[in-house]
Amino acid sequence: MIVIGGSAHNGIGQSLAKILGVKFYEVEHKVFPDGESYIRIPMDVMGEDVVVVQSTYYPQDKHVMELLLMLEALNALMVSNVTAVVPYLAYSRQDRRFRHGEALSIKVVLQAIRHSGANSLVVVEPHHPDALAHFEGDARIADPIPELASALKGINDPVILAPDKGALDRAQRLAKALGADYDYLEKSRDRVTGEVSLVSGPTEKLRGRSVILVDDIISTGGTMVLAAKASYEAGAKEVIATAVHGLFVSDNTIERIKAAGIKRIIVTNTVPQTSPHVEVVDVSPSIARKL
């Protein structure tokens, strides 16, 4: 086995190769003056079992396209097997048609990855695991909860809070890893504007305790801000936000989260981070477990 990192492997490629005890290489890549991507595999890979690592954070279209080009190039070089490791899988939130006429974007991306040459796929904590059924091959989910739990150890008597029912399984897994209680909120989202509102708040079990919010993605921070406000209103003494994928899509997202009274922000390295206010956990061990 060898590990090959794309332009967006974000250091996971090297870490993964080190854990597995195999060689790591990087692809040759550049962007033409017109914005199109160029990819070349500069090493001999014939007959090899290859793991390609490429996250698909912003700019998503560029990184997805580079992944497809890498897969095509590897298959042309007659490799034995290709596993695509996509730590953050773009377009995964559009996994169903919420409104008439919408495109099923995750289906398009997963089918493109398969038909470009990936025999198997490893994704870290996708938005909805069932969506991976659109990949017509061996699809595996890397669970980063043990790594996140390690970063949260030492907090006395916490309550794990899912910001909506969709995150309840994630909250239960983190609560089990930490030996903690868990609870959840119920929220609704306007399918047109994206605005989030709270339907029902947490129970009395939050009073006087540390609350750990857990979700798969922090994008605009709206959900975390809403959940933090509800937690403090329920009597929480402090709130910590943790998520697998920290997108932080606007310049003031982290400031909004901090202004809501959230004491710590913990995410993984599926997406690169630059803010000193964000703690980053390496997901490479969770991927290695699936390989």
C-alpha positions in Angstrom: 0.0 0.0 0.0 1.1 3.6 -0.7 -0.6 6.8 0.3 -0.9 9.7 -2.2 -2.0 13.2 -1.1 -3.8 15.6 -3.3 -3.6 19.4 -3.0 -6.2 19.3 -0.1 -5.0 16.4 2.0 -4.2 19.0 4.8 -1.5 16.9 6.4 -3.7 13.9 6.9 -1.9 12.0 4.1 1.5 12.1 5.9 -0.1 11.2 9.2 -2.0 8.3 7.8 1.1 6.9 6.0 3.1 7.2 9.2 0.4 5.3 11.2 0.1 2.6 8.5 3.9 2.3 8.1 3.8 2.9 4.3 5.3 5.4 1.9 3.7 8.8 1.2 3.8 10.8 -2.0 2.2 14.0 -3.2 0.7 14.5 -6.6 2.0 17.2 -9.0 -0.7 19.8 -9.4 -1.1 23.3 -10.7 -3.8 25.7 -12.1 -3.8 26.9 -15.6 -4.3 30.6 -16.3 -7.9 30.0 -17.2 -8.5 28.4 -13.8 -8.6 24.7 -14.9 -6.7 22.1 -12.8 -3.7 20.0 -13.9 -2.9 16.7 -12.2 0.0 14.4 -12.7 1.0 11.2 -10.8 4.8 11.5 -10.8 5.7 8.1 -9.4 5.5 4.5 -10.5 2.3 3.0 -9.1 1.6 0.1 -11.4 0.2 -2.9 -9.5 0.1 -0.9 -6.2 -2.8 -0.7 -3.7 -3.2 3.1 -3.5 -4.9 5.3 -1.0 -5.7 8.8 -2.3 -6.3 11.5 0.3 -8.2 14.6 -0.8 -10.6 16.6 1.3 -13.1 18.7 -0.6 -13.5 21.9 1.5 -13.6 25.3 -0.1 -13.1 25.8 -3.1 -15.2 22.6 -3.3 -15.5 22.4 -7.0 -11.8 22.7 -7.5 -11.0 20.0 -4.9 -13.6 17.6 -6.2 -12.4 18.0 -9.7 -8.8 17.4 -8.6 -9.9 14.2 -6.9 -11.6 12.9 -10.0 -8.5 13.7 -12.1 -6.3 11.8 -9.7 -8.5 8.8 -9.8 -8.5 8.8 -13.6 -4.8 9.1 -13.8 -4.2 6.3 -11.3 -6.4 3.9 -13.2 -4.6 4.8 -16.4 -1.4 3.8 -14.7 -2.8 0.3 -14.0 -2.9 0.3 -10.2 -4.2 -2.8 -8.3 -6.8 -1.0 -6.2 -7.7 2.6 -5.3 -9.3 3.8 -2.1 -10.4 7.4 -2.0 -10.1 8.9 1.4 -12.3 12.1 1.5 -12.1 13.5 5.1 -14.7 16.2 4.4 -17.1 15.2 1.7 -18.5 18.3 -0.1 -22.2 18.5 -1.2 -23.2 15.9 1.4 -25.9 18.1 3.0 -28.0 18.0 -0.2 -28.7 14.3 0.2 -32.5 14.5 -0.5 -34.8 16.6 -2.5 -36.3 19.0 0.0 -38.1 21.1 -2.6 -39.4 20.1 -6.1 -36.8 20.3 -8.8 -33.7 20.3 -6.6 -30.6 18.4 -7.7 -29.3 15.5 -5.5 -25.8 16.8 -5.3 -24.3 14.1 -3.1 -25.5 11.4 -5.6 -23.7 13.2 -8.4 -20.4 13.5 -6.4 -20.4 9.9 -5.2 -21.2 8.5 -8.6 -18.4 10.6 -10.1 -15.9 9.3 -7.6 -16.9 5.7 -8.3 -16.9 6.0 -12.1 -13.6 7.9 -12.1 -11.9 4.9 -10.6 -12.3 4.6 -6.8 -12.9 1.0 -5.8 -13.7 2.0 -2.2 -14.3 5.1 -0.3 -13.6 6.3 3.3 -15.4 9.4 4.6 -15.1 11.0 8.0 -18.5 11.5 9.7 -20.8 12.4 6.7 -23.9 14.5 7.2 -26.2 11.4 6.7 -24.5 8.0 6.5 -27.3 6.6 4.4 -26.3 8.9 1.5 -23.2 6.8 0.9 -25.5 4.2 -0.7 -25.1 6.3 -3.8 -21.5 5.0 -4.0 -21.6 1.8 -5.9 -18.7 0.1 -4.1 -17.2 -0.4 -0.6 -18.0 2.8 1.4 -16.8 3.1 5.0 -17.3 5.8 7.6 -14.4 6.8 9.9 -15.6 7.7 13.4 -13.6 10.6 14.9 -15.5 10.5 18.2 -12.7 8.8 20.1 -10.3 11.5 19.1 -12.7 14.3 20.0 -13.4 12.6 23.3 -9.7 12.6 24.1 -9.6 16.4 23.7 -12.6 16.8 26.0 -11.4 14.6 28.9 -10.9 16.4 32.2 -14.2 18.2 32.1 -16.1 17.5 35.3 -19.6 16.1 35.0 -20.5 17.3 31.4 -23.7 17.0 29.5 -23.4 16.3 25.8 -26.0 18.3 23.9 -27.1 17.6 20.3 -28.3 20.8 18.6 -31.1 18.8 16.8 -32.5 15.3 16.6 -30.3 14.6 13.6 -27.2 14.9 15.8 -28.6 12.7 18.5 -26.6 9.6 17.5 -23.4 11.6 17.5 -24.2 13.0 21.0 -24.9 9.5 22.3 -21.6 8.2 21.0 -19.6 11.1 22.5 -21.5 10.7 25.8 -20.6 7.0 25.9 -17.0 7.7 25.2 -16.9 10.3 28.1 -19.2 8.4 30.4 -21.5 11.5 30.4 -25.2 12.3 30.2 -26.7 13.6 26.9 -29.7 15.6 25.8 -30.9 17.3 22.6 -32.7 20.3 21.2 -35.3 20.4 18.5 -34.9 23.0 15.8 -36.4 23.9 12.5 -34.8 25.3 9.4 -36.5 27.4 6.7 -35.8 25.5 3.5 -35.6 28.8 1.5 -33.8 31.2 3.8 -31.8 28.7 5.8 -32.9 30.5 9.0 -32.8 28.3 12.1 -35.3 28.5 15.0 -35.7 26.5 18.2 -38.8 24.3 18.6 -38.0 23.0 22.1 -35.2 23.6 24.6 -33.1 21.3 26.8 -34.2 19.8 30.1 -33.3 20.7 33.7 -30.3 18.4 33.6 -28.1 21.2 32.2 -28.4 23.4 35.3 -25.0 24.1 36.9 -23.1 21.8 34.5 -20.7 22.0 31.6 -22.5 21.6 28.3 -20.6 20.1 25.3 -22.4 20.9 22.0 -21.6 18.4 19.3 -22.5 18.5 15.6 -21.0 17.3 12.3 -20.5 20.7 10.8 -20.1 24.3 11.9 -20.8 26.5 8.9 -22.3 29.9 9.8 -22.3 29.1 13.5 -26.0 29.9 13.8 -27.0 26.5 15.2 -24.2 26.6 17.8 -25.1 30.2 18.9 -28.8 29.2 19.2 -27.9 26.1 21.2 -25.5 28.0 23.5 -28.2 30.6 24.2 -30.7 27.9 25.1 -28.1 26.1 27.3 -27.3 29.2 29.3 -31.0 30.0 29.7 -31.4 26.4 31.1 -28.7 27.2 33.7 -25.5 25.8 32.1 -22.3 27.1 33.8 -20.3 26.9 30.6 -20.7 25.8 27.0 -18.1 24.1 24.7 -18.7 23.7 21.0 -17.3 20.7 19.1 -17.8 19.5 15.6 -16.1 17.2 13.1 -15.9 19.7 10.2 -15.2 23.3 10.9 -16.1 25.3 7.8 -16.6 28.7 9.4 -17.8 30.2 6.1 -17.9 33.8 7.1 -15.2 36.1 8.5 -17.1 36.7 11.7 -18.4 33.2 12.4 -15.9 32.5 15.2 -16.5 35.9 16.7 -20.2 35.2 16.8 -19.6 31.8 18.5 -17.3 33.4 21.1 -19.7 36.2 21.7 -22.4 33.7 22.5 -20.4 32.6 25.5 -18.9 29.5 24.1 -15.6 28.9 25.9 -13.9 26.4 23.6 -14.3 25.5 19.9 -12.9 22.1 19.0 -12.9 20.6 15.4 -10.9 18.2 13.4 -8.4 18.7 10.6 -10.7 17.6 7.8 -10.7 21.3 7.0 -7.7 23.6 7.6 -7.9 26.1 10.4 -6.1 29.4 11.0 -7.8 30.9 14.0 -6.0 30.7 17.4 -9.5 30.3 19.0 -10.0 26.9 17.4 -8.6 23.7 18.8 -7.8 21.1 16.1 -7.9 17.3 16.5 -6.2 14.9 14.0 -8.6 12.4 12.4 -5.9 10.2 10.9 -6.2 7.5 13.5 -9.9 7.2 12.8 -9.2 6.8 9.1 -6.4 4.3 9.7 -8.9 2.1 11.7 -11.0 1.8 8.5 -8.0 0.9 6.3 
